[in-house]
Amino acid sequence: MYIIFEITTVFIELLFIHIYLHGLFQKYKRNVNNTLFAYLFFGIILCVLSLLPIKPFVRLGFTSINIIILIKYTIDTKILNAFYATILLCIINVVVDSICSGLMVAFGV
């Protein structure tokens, strides 16, 4: 059950990242197959990391670096814009995780 939950969480994170990047940037420079391969590769590595007992900040750092690489590989933009988008996404991720953790503690889950 734990493995299914973690894989589902990674899938939802990838979907969130795609929606975020697609709304933020309009100009893709690669074709669909390369973009799907990049997301699949990122998703597989993220699944492996989510199943290993590592610190959350290591996973967040890995996610940040990979999002910058994903933006540079799939979207036609400058590295500074990729860095800015990654920082914003990580801030949103940390805030949402903190709110969810606080609500789970408040309700005793």
C-alpha positions in Angstrom: 0.0 0.0 0.0 2.9 2.4 0.8 4.5 1.8 -2.6 1.2 2.5 -4.4 0.7 5.7 -2.4 4.3 7.0 -3.2 4.0 6.2 -6.9 0.6 8.0 -7.0 2.1 11.0 -5.2 4.9 11.2 -7.7 2.4 11.0 -10.6 0.4 13.8 -9.1 3.6 15.9 -8.5 4.6 15.4 -12.2 1.1 16.4 -13.3 1.3 19.5 -11.1 4.7 20.4 -12.4 3.5 20.0 -16.0 0.4 22.2 -15.4 2.5 24.8 -13.7 5.2 24.9 -16.4 2.6 24.8 -19.2 0.8 27.8 -17.7 4.0 29.7 -17.0 5.8 29.1 -20.3 4.0 29.0 -23.6 6.9 28.2 -26.0 8.1 24.6 -26.1 11.2 23.9 -28.2 11.1 20.1 -28.3 8.7 17.7 -29.8 6.1 15.7 -27.8 8.2 12.5 -27.7 11.2 14.1 -26.2 9.1 16.0 -23.6 7.3 12.8 -22.6 10.7 11.0 -22.3 12.0 13.8 -20.1 9.0 13.7 -17.8 9.1 9.8 -17.7 12.8 9.9 -16.8 12.3 12.5 -14.1 9.3 10.5 -12.8 11.2 7.2 -12.6 14.1 8.8 -10.6 11.6 10.6 -8.4 9.8 7.3 -7.7 13.1 5.7 -6.7 14.0 8.6 -4.4 10.5 8.6 -2.8 10.9 4.9 -1.9 14.3 5.4 -0.3 14.7 6.5 3.3 16.3 9.9 2.6 15.7 13.4 4.0 13.0 15.5 2.4 15.4 18.3 1.7 17.6 16.0 -0.4 14.5 15.1 -2.5 13.6 18.8 -2.8 17.1 19.7 -3.9 17.0 16.9 -6.5 13.6 18.0 -7.7 14.8 21.6 -8.0 17.8 20.6 -10.1 15.7 18.4 -12.3 13.0 21.0 -12.9 15.7 23.4 -14.0 17.1 20.8 -16.4 13.5 19.9 -17.5 12.7 23.6 -18.3 16.0 24.1 -20.2 15.5 20.8 -22.1 11.8 21.2 -23.0 11.0 24.9 -23.0 12.7 27.8 -24.9 13.7 30.1 -22.0 16.7 31.6 -20.3 18.4 29.8 -17.3 17.4 32.7 -15.0 13.8 32.2 -15.8 14.1 28.5 -15.3 15.7 29.1 -11.9 13.0 31.6 -10.9 10.2 29.2 -11.9 11.9 26.4 -10.0 12.2 28.5 -6.8 8.5 29.5 -7.0 7.5 25.9 -7.5 9.5 24.7 -4.5 8.1 27.5 -2.3 4.6 26.5 -3.3 5.5 22.8 -2.6 6.9 23.6 0.9 3.9 25.8 1.8 1.4 23.2 0.7 3.3 20.4 2.5 3.4 22.5 5.7 -0.3 23.3 5.6 -1.2 19.6 5.0 1.1 18.4 7.8 -0.4 21.0 10.1 -3.9 20.0 9.3 -3.1 16.3 9.8 -1.6 17.1 13.2 -4.6 19.3 14.1 -7.1 16.6 13.2 -5.0 13.8 14.8 -4.4 11.8 11.7 
